[in-house]
Amino acid sequence: MDILLKSESELEKMRVAGRLAAKVLEMIGPYVQPGVSTLELDEIMQHYIEDEEHAISACLNYHGYPKCTCISINEEVCHGIPSPSRRLRKGDIVNIDVTVIKDRYHGDTSKMFIVGHETTPLCKKLCQCSQESLYAAIRAVGPGKNLTIVGETISPIAKKYGFSIVRDYCGHGIGTGFHEDPQVLHYRNEMSVILEPGMTFTIEPMINAGTHKCTVNHKNGWTVTTKDKMPSAQYEHTIAITADGVEVLTLRDEEDFPRILKTV
């Protein structure tokens, strides 16, 4: 495992990239309305990333991925490809996943949107569970702690809600590479990694209402859905381990959560 520790100058570039990714999600919120197509949302975000932020989408053409962002609706777990024919409906829950590159460094983040601001009690609880899981895991990590604490923290939260945790996809190290070491598993596991200052990675729990099992769309080769077609929700942040805690590099202004936490 080749974990790259970031210097202070590198962390500063990651702060910039992280803030830009957060701003994309802040910007797109008012456009997430019934009737809009996922392609229209993607084009708005691509314009914003390229023309307003003077940055690059990390997703576009990544291993052949055809669009700027991933937009995953209801039973779609991740990697939903924006389409002109896929239009949002009131009550949909939608994950928008954005990764930008600025000065070679990546910022990766996602959040859930509820279309029309109303959805079923199940979907509302699912979104709440995913965000609660993310925040709890961020509070749990820190220098000297074992990365397994992420799964140890999230597992009882999912169990409390009666939901499952996706096992086929995980968080990841990030920097000049989109996906670096280590892998960040969100369920209980034995992948032991002692956290050190300068480590940067994503935490992105994908929580399913039903089974944790997933399937990949055989036609486009990207879009992941729950095997039982029950809904799924995900929140994601890029974080950095500091000398005495953690810094959330992709925090949005709307969030009631600290950017810098002392955890040791």
N, C-alpha and C positions, 0 to 999 in steps of 0.2 A: 504494500500500500504506500503510495507516494503522496503524502499530504503536504501541500505547499503553505508555509506560514507567510503571512503578508506583513510587509514592513509598514511603518506609519504612512509613508508616502503612497504606498499601494492602497492602504485602507482609505486614505483620503479620496483616491479615485473611485473606490468602491462606494463610498458615501455619495459621491456625485451620481454615479450610475444608479444606485439604489433610490435616490430621491427622484430621479427622472422616471424610473419605472413606477414609483408611487404616484407621481403626478399624472401619468397616463390613466390610471384607474380613477383618480379624482376627476379628471376631465371627462371621462366617458360616461359617468354616472347618469347625467341628465338625458342622455341619448338612449339609455336602456329602457325602452317603452314598448308596449304592445304594438305589433305591426312592423317594427323595424326588422330588417334582415340581418343575419349575423355577418354577411359580407359588408353591408353598409357600415356596421360598427367597426369591422376590421379596417376598412378604408379610412375611416375617420381617425383611428388610432395610428395607422401608418403615416398619414399626412402629419399628424401631430408629432410623432417621433422624429420624422425626417426633416420637416420644415420648421417646426417650432423648437424642438429640443436639439436639432442638428446631431442626432444620434442614429443608431442602426438597430433594426429589429434582429435579435439573435435567432428567432424562429424561422424567418423567411429563408427558404432554401437550405435549412439545416437538415442534412441527410435526406433532402428532397421534399421537406415539408413545404407546402405551396403557399402559405399565407403568413401574415405578420404576427398574428396572435392565435391563441387557442381559445375557443368559445364552446363550452360544454354545457348542455342543457339537460336538466332532470336526471334521467338514468345514465347519461354520459358521464363517465368518471373523469376523463381527461382527454386532451388532444382532439377535441371537436374542431373540425375544419370549417371555417366560415364559408357560407354558401348563400347565393342570392335567393334560393328557394326556401331556406330555413328562416321563418319569421317567428319572432317572439310572441307568446300569448300571455295574457294576464294569468298570474299564478305560477308561471314557470320559475324555477330557480336556475340561475345561470352563473357558471364560473367563468370569469375572464382572467386568463393567464398571460402575463406580459413579461418579456425579457428584453432589456435594451442593452446595447453595447455603447459605451462612451470612453474614448481614449483607451480602447482595448479591454476594458473591464466591464463585467456583466452585473446587472441588477435584475433579480428575478422575483416576481411576486404575483399573487392572485387573490381574488376575493369573490364572494358570492353576492349576486344581485337578485332581489325578488321583484319580478316584473309586475308592475301595477301596485307594488307595495303590499300585496295580500297574497297569501298562499295557504295551503292546507296546514293544519297543526303539525302533522308529521314532518313536512318539509321545513317548516319554521324551526322545529326542534332539531332537525338534522343540521341545519346551518349553524344553529347555536352550539351544538356539540362540536362541530369542526373548529369553530373559532375558539371556543373554550379550550379545546385540546391544544391548539397552537399556542395560545397564551400561556397555558400551564407548562408546556414543554420549554418555552423560552425562559420562563422563570426558573426552571429546574436546572438548566445547563450552566456551566461556568468552568473556569480553569481548575484542573485537578479532578474534575468529575468525569465519569465514564459516559460515553455517548449512549450506552444502553439505557441511561436514565430517560431518554426521550420516549422509548417504547414503554418503559415501566410507568411513566407518568400518564401517557395517553390511554393505555389499555383499560385501567379502571374507570376512566371517564366514559369511554365508549360503552363499557359494560353497564355502567349506571344508567345510561340512556336506552340500553337495549339494542345498540347498533354494532356494526362490525367495522374492522379496519382493513383497508386494502393491503394486500401483501405483495402484489406483483409490481408495484411502483413505489418509489421512495424519494426522500430528499437526497441532496448531493452537495459535495464541495463545489465551490464556485470561485472564479477569479478572472484571469484572462481566458480560462477555459469555461465553457458553458457547464459541463459536467466533469467535475474533478473528484478525487477521493476526499473524504470517505463517503460511502453510502450511508444514508440516515434512515434507519428503519423505524416505523411508527408503532410497531407492535412489539411485544416482549421478545427479546432475542439475546444472543450471546456474542454479538459482533463487538468485541471489546476495543475501544479506542479512548485513551485518556486525552481529554481536551486541554489545549494549550492556547495561550494568548497568540493572536495572529491567525487562528483558524477561522475560515469563513465558509458557511454552508447554509443550505436552505432547510427549513422545517416546513412540511406541507402535508399534514394529515388528510388523507382521503377517507371519508367516513361514509359507509353504505347503510341504508335503512334495513336491508336484508342481508343476503350472503356477502362475504368478502370476495367471492369469486368474480372474475371479470372475463370479458371476451373482446377480441380485437376485430373491428370491421374488416372482413376479408376483401371488400371491394377497394377501399382506400388505403388499407394497411396502417391506419393511424388511430382512428377514433375508438376509444375504449369505453365499453358500456358494462353495467352490472349484468351478471349472467341471468339474474331473475327479473331484470327490468325494473327493479325498485330504484328510487332516487338515490343520488350520491351528492356529497358536498365536500368542498375543499377550501381551505385558506392557506396562504403561503407567505412567508417572509424570508428574506436573506438576512442572516445575522453574522456578527463577528464576536469571537471570544476575546475578552479584554483581560487585563491583569487581575481584575477583581470581580468580573461579572460578564455581562453581555451587552452588545449594542445592536439595536434593530435598525438595519440599514435602509429598509424599505417602508418605514412607518409612514402612514398617511395622516394628514392633519385631522381627519374626522375621528381617529381612533383615541379612545380613552385608555391609553396604555403608554407607559414610559418608553422613551427611546433608549435610555441607558439605565441598566439595572445592576446593582451590586448584589451578587449571589453568593459571595464567599467572604 
